[in-house]
């Protein structure tokens, strides 16, 4: 459905091949007719608008949880990265930006919810260094939501996150610190508290499982007693005195969960800021901005609490800006094109936004007032204030206001109020509103975190510094959320918006399953019906004159096949010839506007019919051309054959006469040669001829061999074969002479050291060739002799002194004990007079043998390095 710069994305719950590099090229700078149902099309529109206009762009991605918003964000960023400009710095920033997705996705941005992680990450997160167990079911915070999409590979996802953090620029120390803080959050959920009694007789709580507490403190470098005291007690200022009061078990669990949520939320903020620092480009001229906003959608559950209330408040604000920006964009385009703007009636939800956010009399203001009021505070007094303040408000109702209007509604309980949102009526249970809005972190817990020796965790709690302690209450969660929404709205108003509305087709995350009721509800929540109404109140379709004329010019007799005038004139002539009613059209400066989709559908139907006619015409013309071409080729071939045949008949008689003359001449010449041959042999000249032929053949063989001698390399064994069999023996003799001559030349140019080395190799060959299986592998290794570096290593000075200038070989060996078969390392030195064995660490000689004491040496015929020395007298040691 074409409703402007909005694309509807339905989660298929399975991979589809529609987001490939080929699709990127297909949608890049595309000028499609009307329907562009693809995320790449929206990304291309936004990118081209950013490139061609001065105004910044923004793509808003909304939808319920599970609708695929994160995947849509990744696709948009990957498309922009693929089509944007190149350069070393640009490519680096693009890669870091794309790699930020695996790091950030799956995190819960809403700090009002408890920290969620569907499954414990594998790999380093399960390392004993983090003191985590492999079974994720052990941790309470991971068991609050058991649903997860099928086919997810947690290990692969965690490895992808590690690789992404490395690309972004996280150091190993930062990754370890981040995982340690995450482990602290998980382990906090397992800290158990029990009730007891203080020395004063007051009920107090204490930690029942100190193992988790000790492991947390080991990770962050904190005294367990400090953390236990912060969890189980609270410092309160009474007049000018600080009093330490014990907490009850529910209060202790509240403080524990508040600490876990604060750590998780602040860690996420640190992570975002760290990524922003990595991808920050060098300062320069003013740049245009393109933002991608992935935000939660409208929520209506069976039981709706404080979280759903503020989420739906944010969606009310987004719906407000959605309608206003759509109308503004329509109006701007009409003014830009010189078309009169017709006011459009639409539902203005500012009354609902004011009901929630009014600073003096809104629901959030009343909630803050109730949270800060001294005395007994509970949800009943809060609800009573709302009922009194909004008794006549048409978008607010409760059991009390219904009773005043004599309305009976059993679905609305005593502890609930109901708001008529743009997407429908939502009933909120006020239980927990005050507690969640306060969301206060006790000062003792902040100070305990600041006292930890863990640098990252300490930096997350700057207010814990006793020197910076403030008695001012922190802002409530509702106030913080309202401020964030106001900042977001201000940012969005400065951008040109595009929209991706994500829809989940079913609740079970199953492919190929479509639940119409669920989808229709989401269409209402996402404000798509309002968008359609706004669009169709004016002109449903608009297109540049050029592309429009190019697509439909085939429908007019004056515009087909070529139009010589301007594009706008061509569009006017075409639509006038087609008989389109004038009230359906408006001609702007650069675009044609069509009011009703039916007109557009009629044009498309006519075009399809015309395409069939043109295809038939093209086929007819092609077939006629092919038949004419074939006929002309056949006629030309017939003319050529006739011409050759006539020429053949005329020349045939001449050729027969010439052939007869040649035959007669051949017979005459043959008779003359045979007669001369018989005379030659009778005269005795045949022997002379044979000797002459032999000498000529030998001479040709030797001359040719001299011109084509093989290369002079001693390793080259090539040799040309003899041209005649009777020269084989002579050819082999010459080959042998040539090889010996090459070797002689090679030896003459050798240096003395190289000659000595080859003589040693020759000696080794005579000893070991065809006798030792390991010998062929050693042929390419040159003899070095001294393999230890005695002269360069100061540790071997004593051994160097023993060897002096008579050293033949020095190497590391292992000596085999004859009694046990065990081996020990030794250094072996062989000189011209003796053999020395030394201990490697001390480099001290342990045994010295005169060469006269060795009467033999033995080796095996296998592929090993064993050498047995035969001594005249058995010596011990070494």
Buried (B, 14 or more C-beta within 10 A) or exposed (E): EBBBBBBBBBBEBEEEEEBEEEBBEBBBEBEBBBEBEBBBBBBBBBBBBBBEEEEBBBBBBBBBEBBBBBBBBBBBBBBBBBBBEEEEEEEBBBBBBBBBBBBBBBBBEBBBBBBBBBBBBBEBBBEEEBBBBEEBEBBBBBEEEEEEEEEEEBEEBBBBBBEBBEBBBBEEEBBBBBBBBBBBBBBBBBBBBEEEEEEEEEEBBBBEEBEBBBBBBEBBEBEBEBBBBBBBBBBEEEEEEEEEEBBBBEBBBBBBBBBBBBBBBBBBEBBBEBBEEBBEEEEEEEEEEBBBBBBBBBBBEEEBBBBBBBBBBBBBBBBBBBBBBBBBBBBEBBEEBEBEEEEBEBEEBEEBBEBBBEEEEBBBBBBBEBBEEEEEBEBEEBBEBBBEBBBEBEBBBBBBBBEEEEEEEEEBEEBBBBBBBBBEEBBBBBBEBBBBBBBBBBBBBBBBBBBBEBEBBBEBBEBBEEEEEEEEEBEBBBBBBBEEBEEBBEBBEEBBBBBBBBBBBBEEBEEEEEBEEBBEBBBBBBBBEBBBBBBBBBBBBBBBBBBBBBBBBBBBEEBBEEBEEEBBBBBBBBBEEBEBEEEBBBBBEBBBBBBBBEBBEBBBEBBEEBEEEEEEEEEEEEEEEEEEEEEEEEEEEEEEEEEEEEEEEEEEEEEEEEEEEEEEEEEEEEEEEEEEEEEEEEEEEEEEEEEEEEEEBBEEBEEEBEEEEBEEEEEEEEBBEBEEEEBEEBBEEBBEEBBEEBEEEBEEEEEEEEEEBBEEBEEBEEEBEEEBEBBEEEEEEEEEEBEBEBEEEEEBEEBBEBBEEEBEBBBEBEBEEEEEEEEEEBBBBBBEEBBBBBBBEEBEBBBBBEEEBBEEEEBEEEEEEEEEEEEEEEEEEB
